[in-house]
Amino acid sequence: MAAIRSKHFRKTVLTQMSSILSGIAQLVNDSKKKSAVLADAKHHASADEIPFELLIERAMLTMWQGFGTPEYHSTHTMWKVQDAIR
């Protein structure tokens, strides 16, 4: 949650955000790509881990604003890839 100052009220109004991603997960079979992913990992990665690539087709961000006020509402931002892989 993030605190946002409202021009209409002299108090802090909280905003909550959530997001959804949709797409296809593909196994990374290329040995060079797999080695690069394991080498770049921020955690202790071992060769038996299975890397995958998420090909995002759609995303939606929802923001809820004005908790505890009469102006409580949601706004949605949607994105869809032009040439989705299917």
Protein Blocks (a to p, Z undefined) as FASTA:
>chain_A
ZZdddfkbccdcdddddddddddddddfblklmmmmmmmpcbdcdfkbccdddddfbdcd
dddehihiaklccdddddddfbdcZZ
